[in-house]
Amino acid sequence: MSSVSLGAAPAADCPDRADRDAALVTFCFSVQAVAEPGVMPRVLELFAKRGLVPQKWHSTVSGTALAIDVQAGGLGRDTADYIARCMRQIVGVDAVLTSERRAPS
């Protein structure tokens, strides 16, 4: 006896759905670093070499501290995690926090 399952295919079997889901997610990166001129271009380079332009970028300097908030879409979770790990290895970066936002569907 065979059975037929009706319903949506898993995301792994439906690349179009996975692409749509990735497009609905915005990854947010909050970077705390020393206020040195080389930190910002190194952070931005991690997006640029993947052909990505962040949706939002805000940076603030207070004394010797630099705070950068970046939001980028079009990333998979693995890529966002990898970018965060790379940011943590940049000289002068003290901490990187990440979160994600989902657009209402």
N, C-alpha and C positions, 0 to 999 in steps of 0.2 A: 504494500500500500504506500502511495506517495502522498506527500502533503504539499500544499502551495501556500506560501506565505505572502500576504498582501501587506504592503506598507513601504516605507521609504528604505532605500538601500543604505547600508552603512557608508559613512563618509569616505572610507578607504576605497570603496567600490565605485564611488561617484566623484571624480576629480572636480567636476564643475561645482558641486556643492561645497567641497573643501575650499575652493577658490573664493566662492561667495562668502563663506564663513570667515575666511581670513580677511576679506575686504571689510567686514563689519567690525573688526577688532582694531582698536588703537592701543598701541603699547606706549606706556609713559615711563620715562626714565628721569629720576631725580639724582643729580650728581653734586656731591659736596667735594670741593677741591681747594687747593691753594691758588690764590689769584696770581697766576703766571700767564704770560701771553701765549705760551704753547699749548695750554690745556684745551682751550675751545676748538682750535683747528683739529686737534687729535681726536676729540669726541666727534666732531662733524665728519671727519674722514671715514669713520666706521660706517656711516650711512652712505656717503658719497661713493665709496668703492663698491657698493652694492646697487648703485643706480637709484638711490632713494633720496628724496628731499623731505626732511621732516615737515609735518603739518604745522607744528608750532615749536618755537624756540624762544626761551626767555632766560636771560642770564642777569645776575645781580652780583655786584661786588660790594662787600662790606668789610672795610679794613683789609686784612690779608686773606679773607675767605671769599671763595667764588661759589655761587649756587647756580646750577644750570638745570632747567626743566625742559625736556624734549618730549614731543609726542610724534609718533610715526605710525602709519598704517601700512598695509600691504606686506607685513612680515608674518612669518609663521612663528609659533611659540619657540621652536628650537633656535631659529635665527635671532629672535629677541633675547633669549637667554645667552646665546653666544656673544652678542653685542654687549650685553651687560657685563659678562665675564671679561671681555676685552677692555671695557671702560675701567674696570677695577684694577687692571694692570698698568694703566697709564700713570707715569710718574707725576705725583702731585695730587692724584685723586685719593680722597680719604674714604668715601663711601658712595655706593650706588644703590638706590632703591628702585624697584620696578613695580608696576601695576598694569592692569589692562582695563580698558573700557569697551563695552560692546554697544554698538549703535542699536537703537530700538528697531525691531524687525516688523 
